Amino acid sequence: MTRSTKTTVGGPSPRAVLTATAAEYLLRPLNCAVPLNPPGVWFARTLIAALMAAGGPVPSGTSVTAVRSGAVRGEWVRARGVEFGPRVVYYIHGSAYVLCSARTHRALAARLSKHTGLPVFLTDYRLAPEHRFPAAADDVEAGYRWLLDRGVDARDIVVGCDSAGGHLALDLLIENGRAGRPQPAAVAMFSPLLDLTFALAAERERRRRDPLISARAAARMPREYTRGLPADTPRLRLRVPDGIDLPPILVQAGGAEMLTADARALTAMVRAAGGACELEIWPGQVHVFQALPLLSPEADPALERAADFLRTAIAARPATEKVS
């Protein structure tokens, strides 16, 4: 079964338009100019952390529990009133493989916890340039296996992800199919990155500039992760095998961002392989706008829509034993 592409009704809010305009004149030149030497990477990481905190602070009453278990690093994030139980969200944050962390995405995870009523395990995978391929992919897979090993049924896991986390999540689904591992109940992807060369994004950029960064500048970051490897290396250029068992997937992308092209290509790839994938394009929105509720009034409605999608999938079967 497949679902059609949906463009949300109406144009972007005035605040979202202002956010995109301000980003184009203030952030885009800076993001395109920052070098990827050690000081530049430090600056870029500091800048994205500050922007994420300003656009979506951690809600009061959020509970955070650090996890360090062998190769698995991350944190449990629970909104006020959310208890541990048998069902969980596994969240894979974005990063362009270089920038972000569990800390930068804690607020988004807390809001997703609130909307789903579920605890969120937010993986904190290793970043480039300190750690090259396949470190991040291996860490994401290890986090999923860690949940299964702790007794969480795969059908009681739903996955959330954004940007490069979308690439990592799709890789996880493909690797699950290859290894005969059970798939999660559903996946919600926000502005997923599919093409690490940014060729799809560059084609889109010829029609509309992304307000945050150019395709050429953005492509530098995944190269820190994939340095020296051909673009068609397995697990870098992802291909969904025909007939693979896949969970239902929801893809959301902003109409102002260049990764709209990746979102469309990922959706088409999943559907061609026989999977169920719904695509939503939110007009005028920037990259991963769901993380920026103070800058985009559409952030919470989009996140609520994704939470409803995940809740519906996970509620299709009885809950199992409690996990904490």
C-alpha positions as CSV (number, residue, x, y, z in Angstrom):
1,M,0.0,0.0,0.0
2,T,1.3,3.5,-0.8
3,R,0.0,6.9,0.1
4,S,-0.1,10.0,-2.0
5,T,2.1,13.1,-1.6
6,K,0.4,15.9,0.5
7,T,1.1,19.6,0.5
8,T,-0.3,21.2,3.6
9,V,-3.1,23.6,2.9
10,G,-2.4,27.4,2.9
11,G,0.9,29.3,2.8
12,P,3.5,29.6,5.6
13,S,2.8,31.8,8.6
14,P,4.3,35.3,8.7
15,R,6.7,34.2,11.4
16,A,7.9,31.3,9.3
17,V,8.5,33.6,6.3
18,L,10.4,36.0,8.6
19,T,12.5,33.1,9.8
20,A,13.4,31.9,6.3
21,T,14.2,35.5,5.2
22,A,16.4,36.2,8.2
23,A,18.2,32.9,7.7
24,E,18.9,33.7,4.0
25,Y,20.5,37.0,4.8
26,L,22.2,36.2,8.1
27,L,22.9,32.5,8.4
28,R,23.4,31.3,4.8
29,P,26.5,33.5,4.1
30,L,28.0,32.4,7.4
31,N,27.2,28.7,6.9
32,C,28.6,28.8,3.4
33,A,31.9,30.5,4.6
34,V,32.8,28.5,7.7
35,P,35.8,26.3,7.0
36,L,35.9,22.7,8.1
37,N,39.2,22.9,9.9
38,P,39.1,22.2,13.7
39,P,38.3,25.8,14.7
40,G,35.6,25.9,12.0
41,V,34.0,22.6,13.1
42,W,34.0,23.9,16.7
43,F,32.3,27.1,15.6
44,A,29.7,25.4,13.5
45,R,28.8,23.0,16.3
46,T,28.6,25.9,18.7
47,L,26.4,27.9,16.3
48,I,24.0,25.0,15.6
49,A,23.6,24.3,19.3
50,A,22.8,27.9,20.0
51,L,20.3,28.1,17.2
52,M,18.5,24.9,18.3
53,A,18.3,26.1,21.9
54,A,17.0,29.5,20.8
55,G,14.4,28.1,18.4
56,G,13.2,25.3,20.6
57,P,14.3,25.3,24.3
58,V,13.9,22.2,26.4
59,P,10.4,22.2,28.0
60,S,10.2,22.5,31.8
61,G,9.8,19.2,33.6
62,T,11.7,17.2,31.1
63,S,13.5,14.2,32.5
64,V,16.9,13.2,31.1
65,T,18.8,10.0,31.9
66,A,22.2,9.4,30.4
67,V,23.0,6.0,28.9
68,R,26.5,4.6,28.6
69,S,26.4,0.8,27.8
70,G,29.3,-0.6,25.9
71,A,29.3,1.1,22.5
72,V,25.9,2.6,23.1
73,R,25.7,6.2,24.1
74,G,22.6,8.4,24.4
75,E,19.9,9.5,26.8
76,W,16.4,8.7,27.7
77,V,14.3,11.8,27.4
78,R,10.8,11.9,28.9
79,A,8.3,14.8,28.9
80,R,6.6,15.8,32.2
81,G,4.3,12.9,33.3
82,V,5.7,10.3,30.8
83,E,6.7,7.1,32.5
84,F,8.8,4.2,31.3
85,G,6.8,1.4,29.7
86,P,7.0,-1.3,27.1
87,R,6.9,1.1,24.1
88,V,9.6,3.6,23.1
89,V,10.6,6.1,20.5
90,Y,14.1,5.6,19.1
91,Y,15.4,8.9,17.9
92,I,18.3,9.4,15.4
93,H,19.3,13.1,15.3
94,G,20.5,15.0,12.3
95,S,24.1,16.2,12.0
96,A,25.3,16.3,8.4
97,Y,27.5,13.6,10.1
98,V,29.5,16.4,11.7
99,L,27.5,18.9,13.8
100,C,24.8,17.9,16.3
101,S,24.4,15.7,19.3
102,A,21.8,14.3,21.8
103,R,22.1,17.6,23.6
104,T,21.2,19.7,20.6
105,H,18.1,17.5,19.9
106,R,17.0,17.1,23.5
107,A,14.2,19.6,23.2
108,L,12.8,18.0,20.0
109,A,12.9,14.6,21.7
110,A,11.1,16.0,24.7
111,R,8.4,17.5,22.6
112,L,8.0,14.2,20.7
113,S,7.8,12.4,24.0
114,K,5.0,14.8,25.0
115,H,3.0,14.3,21.8
116,T,3.4,10.5,21.7
117,G,3.2,9.9,25.5
118,L,6.3,7.7,25.1
119,P,9.9,7.8,26.5
120,V,12.4,8.6,23.8
121,F,15.8,7.0,23.5
122,L,18.0,9.6,21.8
123,T,21.1,8.0,20.4
124,D,24.4,10.0,20.6
125,Y,26.3,8.5,17.7
126,R,29.9,9.4,16.9
127,L,30.6,12.3,14.5
128,A,33.1,13.1,11.8
129,P,35.8,14.2,11.3
130,E,36.9,12.5,14.5
131,H,35.1,9.3,13.5
132,R,34.7,8.2,9.9
133,F,32.3,5.8,8.1
134,P,30.9,3.4,9.3
135,A,31.1,4.7,12.9
136,A,27.7,6.6,12.9
137,A,25.8,3.8,11.1
138,D,27.3,1.2,13.4
139,D,26.3,3.2,16.5
140,V,22.7,3.6,15.3
141,E,22.5,-0.1,14.6
142,A,24.0,-0.8,18.1
143,G,21.4,1.4,19.7
144,Y,18.5,-0.4,18.1
145,R,20.0,-3.8,19.0
146,W,20.5,-2.6,22.6
147,L,16.8,-1.9,22.8
148,L,15.9,-5.3,21.5
149,D,18.4,-7.0,23.9
150,R,16.8,-5.2,26.8
151,G,13.5,-6.9,26.0
152,V,11.8,-4.2,23.9
153,D,9.7,-5.9,21.2
154,A,10.5,-4.4,17.8
155,R,6.8,-3.8,17.3
156,D,6.9,-1.6,20.4
157,I,9.6,0.6,18.9
158,V,8.9,3.6,16.6
159,V,11.7,5.6,15.1
160,G,12.0,9.3,14.7
161,C,14.8,11.0,12.8
162,D,15.9,14.2,11.0
163,S,18.3,15.2,8.2
164,A,21.3,12.8,8.2
165,G,19.4,10.8,10.8
166,G,17.0,10.0,8.0
167,H,19.9,8.5,6.0
168,L,21.0,6.5,9.1
169,A,17.4,5.4,9.7
170,L,16.9,4.1,6.2
171,D,20.3,2.3,6.4
172,L,19.1,0.7,9.7
173,L,15.9,-0.6,8.0
174,I,17.9,-2.0,5.1
175,E,20.4,-3.6,7.4
176,N,17.6,-5.1,9.5
177,G,16.2,-6.7,6.4
178,R,19.6,-8.0,5.4
179,A,20.3,-9.4,8.8
180,G,16.8,-10.8,9.3
181,R,16.2,-8.5,12.3
182,P,12.7,-7.4,13.1
183,Q,11.7,-4.0,11.9
184,P,10.2,-1.2,14.1
185,A,6.5,-0.4,14.0
186,A,6.9,2.8,12.1
187,V,9.3,5.6,11.1
188,A,8.8,9.4,11.0
189,M,11.4,11.3,9.1
190,F,11.9,15.1,9.2
191,S,13.8,16.6,6.2
192,P,15.7,13.3,5.5
193,L,19.0,13.4,3.7
194,L,19.3,10.6,1.1
195,D,22.0,11.7,-1.3
196,L,25.3,12.4,0.5
197,T,26.8,14.0,-2.6
198,F,24.0,16.7,-2.5
199,A,23.5,16.3,-6.2
200,L,19.7,16.1,-5.7
201,A,19.8,19.1,-3.5
202,A,21.9,21.0,-6.1
203,E,19.3,20.3,-8.8
204,R,16.6,21.6,-6.5
205,E,18.7,24.6,-5.7
206,R,18.7,25.7,-9.3
207,R,15.0,26.3,-9.0
208,R,14.9,27.7,-5.4
209,R,17.8,28.6,-3.0
210,D,17.8,27.0,0.4
211,P,17.7,29.8,3.0
212,L,20.2,28.1,5.3
213,I,23.1,26.9,3.2
214,S,24.1,26.1,-0.4
215,A,24.3,22.5,-1.6
216,R,28.0,22.9,-2.4
217,A,28.8,24.0,1.2
218,A,26.5,21.4,2.8
219,A,28.2,18.6,0.7
220,R,31.5,19.3,2.4
221,M,30.3,17.9,5.7
222,P,29.3,14.3,4.7
223,R,32.7,14.1,2.9
224,E,34.3,14.4,6.3
225,Y,32.5,11.1,7.2
226,T,33.0,9.4,3.8
227,R,36.5,10.7,2.9
228,G,38.3,8.5,0.4
229,L,35.3,6.3,-0.4
230,P,33.4,6.1,-3.7
231,A,30.0,7.8,-3.7
232,D,28.3,4.4,-4.5
233,T,29.8,2.6,-1.6
234,P,27.1,0.4,0.0
235,R,25.6,2.0,3.1
236,L,26.5,5.4,1.7
237,R,24.4,5.4,-1.5
238,L,21.4,3.6,-0.2
239,R,19.2,1.3,-2.3
240,V,16.1,-0.3,-0.9
241,P,15.8,-3.9,-2.1
242,D,12.6,-4.9,-3.8
243,G,10.2,-6.8,-1.5
244,I,12.0,-5.9,1.7
245,D,9.8,-5.9,4.8
246,L,9.5,-2.2,5.7
247,P,7.4,-0.4,8.4
248,P,5.1,2.4,7.3
249,I,7.1,5.6,6.9
250,L,6.0,9.3,7.1
251,V,8.3,11.9,5.5
252,Q,7.9,15.6,6.2
253,A,10.0,18.3,4.5
254,G,9.9,22.1,4.3
255,G,8.9,23.7,1.1
256,A,11.8,26.2,1.3
257,E,14.6,23.7,1.7
258,M,16.7,21.9,-0.8
259,L,16.3,18.5,0.8
260,T,12.7,18.5,-0.5
261,A,14.4,16.7,-3.4
262,D,15.8,14.0,-1.1
263,A,12.4,13.6,0.6
264,R,10.7,13.0,-2.7
265,A,13.5,10.6,-3.9
266,L,13.4,8.6,-0.7
267,T,9.6,8.4,-0.8
268,A,9.7,7.2,-4.4
269,M,12.4,4.6,-3.6
270,V,10.5,3.1,-0.7
271,R,7.3,3.0,-2.7
272,A,9.1,1.3,-5.7
273,A,10.3,-1.4,-3.3
274,G,6.7,-2.0,-2.2
275,G,6.8,0.0,1.0
276,A,4.2,2.3,2.4
277,C,5.4,5.9,2.5
278,E,3.6,9.2,3.0
279,L,5.2,12.4,2.0
280,E,4.1,15.8,3.4
281,I,5.6,19.1,2.1
282,W,5.0,22.0,4.4
283,P,5.1,25.3,2.3
284,G,7.7,27.8,3.1
285,Q,9.3,25.9,6.0
286,V,13.1,25.6,6.5
287,H,15.1,22.5,7.2
288,V,13.9,20.5,10.3
289,F,11.4,23.3,11.2
290,Q,9.8,20.8,13.6
291,A,12.7,21.6,16.0
292,L,12.0,25.4,16.0
293,P,8.6,26.0,17.6
294,L,9.5,29.6,18.6
295,L,10.4,30.5,15.0
296,S,7.8,28.5,13.2
297,P,4.1,28.1,14.4
298,E,3.9,25.1,12.0
299,A,6.4,23.2,14.1
300,D,4.0,21.8,16.6
301,P,1.2,20.9,14.2
302,A,3.8,19.0,12.1
303,L,5.2,17.2,15.2
304,E,1.7,16.4,16.4
305,R,0.9,14.9,12.9
306,A,4.1,12.8,13.1
307,A,3.3,11.7,16.7
308,D,-0.2,10.6,15.6
309,F,1.3,8.6,12.8
310,L,3.6,6.8,15.2
311,R,1.0,6.3,17.9
312,T,-1.4,4.8,15.4
313,A,1.2,2.3,14.2
314,I,2.3,1.2,17.6
315,A,-1.3,1.0,19.0
316,A,-2.1,-1.7,16.4
317,R,-1.0,-4.4,18.8
318,P,-1.3,-5.1,22.5
319,A,1.5,-3.8,24.7
320,T,4.0,-6.2,26.1
321,E,5.9,-6.2,29.4
322,K,7.2,-3.0,31.0
323,V,10.8,-1.9,30.2
324,S,12.7,0.6,32.2
